[in-house]
Amino acid sequence: MASCIEELDYEILLAHTTFAKCSKLIQNRCREIYFVTPGYKIFNIYLIGIPPLPIGIEDDHVLIAYIKPCHGAFALKIPGGSEIERIRKELKK
């Protein structure tokens, strides 16, 4: 499991923007969305941001807003693998 976002195979959907814009993109794009608090661990990475933090599931990918200090927020699309089932199990409504 990765310990750094750079170790993941991700696609950047939005870059160098605000957390609010990334959150809006995820919520508009994904039908399946889960909201978590800062510090939630996904792909062995702790999420930070303004709560609630959206995690979107789109087919076999996970969409997250990732804040990189000094660079802004990024909306990332990452192959979900086993994380999708873990998220569904932990966060089901």
VEXFIDO-396335 format. One record per residue (C-alpha): residue number from 0; chain; x, y, z. Coordinates in steps of 0.2 Angstrom, whole numbers, plus 5000, padded with zeros to 4 digits. Example, Ala and Ser with C-alpha at 12.3 -4.5 7.8 and 13.67 -1.06 7.14 Angstrom:
BEGIN
<atom 0,"A",<5062,4978,5039>>
<atom 1,"A",<5068,4995,5036>>
END
This chain:
BEGIN
<atom 0,"A",<5000,5000,5000>>
<atom 1,"A",<5006,5017,4996>>
<atom 2,"A",<5012,5029,5009>>
<atom 3,"A",<5013,5044,4998>>
<atom 4,"A",<5000,5051,4985>>
<atom 5,"A",<5014,5052,4973>>
<atom 6,"A",<5016,5033,4973>>
<atom 7,"A",<4998,5030,4967>>
<atom 8,"A",<4992,5029,4949>>
<atom 9,"A",<4981,5045,4949>>
<atom 10,"A",<4973,5056,4936>>
<atom 11,"A",<4972,5075,4940>>
<atom 12,"A",<4954,5082,4937>>
<atom 13,"A",<4957,5099,4944>>
<atom 14,"A",<4974,5107,4950>>
<atom 15,"A",<4980,5121,4960>>
<atom 16,"A",<4963,5127,4965>>
<atom 17,"A",<4952,5128,4981>>
<atom 18,"A",<4946,5114,4991>>
<atom 19,"A",<4928,5120,4988>>
<atom 20,"A",<4930,5118,4969>>
<atom 21,"A",<4937,5100,4971>>
<atom 22,"A",<4923,5096,4983>>
<atom 23,"A",<4910,5103,4971>>
<atom 24,"A",<4917,5093,4956>>
<atom 25,"A",<4916,5077,4966>>
<atom 26,"A",<4899,5079,4972>>
<atom 27,"A",<4893,5084,4954>>
<atom 28,"A",<4902,5070,4946>>
<atom 29,"A",<4899,5055,4957>>
<atom 30,"A",<4882,5047,4961>>
<atom 31,"A",<4890,5037,4976>>
<atom 32,"A",<4897,5049,4988>>
<atom 33,"A",<4903,5047,5006>>
<atom 34,"A",<4908,5061,5018>>
<atom 35,"A",<4922,5059,5031>>
<atom 36,"A",<4930,5070,5044>>
<atom 37,"A",<4948,5076,5042>>
<atom 38,"A",<4961,5063,5046>>
<atom 39,"A",<4951,5049,5037>>
<atom 40,"A",<4964,5037,5030>>
<atom 41,"A",<4962,5031,5012>>
<atom 42,"A",<4976,5022,5002>>
<atom 43,"A",<4986,5024,5018>>
<atom 44,"A",<4985,5043,5016>>
<atom 45,"A",<4977,5054,5029>>
<atom 46,"A",<4964,5067,5021>>
<atom 47,"A",<4964,5085,5026>>
<atom 48,"A",<4952,5099,5022>>
<atom 49,"A",<4937,5108,5027>>
<atom 50,"A",<4924,5095,5033>>
<atom 51,"A",<4914,5086,5027>>
<atom 52,"A",<4927,5079,5015>>
<atom 53,"A",<4919,5070,5000>>
<atom 54,"A",<4925,5053,4994>>
<atom 55,"A",<4916,5049,4977>>
<atom 56,"A",<4916,5032,4969>>
<atom 57,"A",<4915,5032,4950>>
<atom 58,"A",<4915,5014,4942>>
<atom 59,"A",<4931,5007,4949>>
<atom 60,"A",<4939,5023,4954>>
<atom 61,"A",<4939,5034,4969>>
<atom 62,"A",<4938,5053,4968>>
<atom 63,"A",<4946,5063,4982>>
<atom 64,"A",<4951,5081,4986>>
<atom 65,"A",<4969,5081,4990>>
<atom 66,"A",<4977,5097,4998>>
<atom 67,"A",<4995,5099,4995>>
<atom 68,"A",<5002,5113,5006>>
<atom 69,"A",<5009,5128,4996>>
<atom 70,"A",<5001,5121,4980>>
<atom 71,"A",<4982,5121,4984>>
<atom 72,"A",<4969,5108,4982>>
<atom 73,"A",<4968,5094,4968>>
<atom 74,"A",<4954,5083,4963>>
<atom 75,"A",<4961,5066,4960>>
<atom 76,"A",<4954,5050,4952>>
<atom 77,"A",<4963,5035,4958>>
<atom 78,"A",<4960,5016,4954>>
<atom 79,"A",<4950,5010,4969>>
<atom 80,"A",<4954,4992,4970>>
<atom 81,"A",<4950,4985,4987>>
<atom 82,"A",<4948,5002,4995>>
<atom 83,"A",<4931,5004,4987>>
<atom 84,"A",<4924,4989,4996>>
<atom 85,"A",<4932,4995,5012>>
<atom 86,"A",<4924,5012,5010>>
<atom 87,"A",<4907,5005,5007>>
<atom 88,"A",<4908,4993,5022>>
<atom 89,"A",<4915,5007,5034>>
<atom 90,"A",<4904,5021,5028>>
<atom 91,"A",<4888,5013,5022>>
<atom 92,"A",<4873,5024,5026>>
END
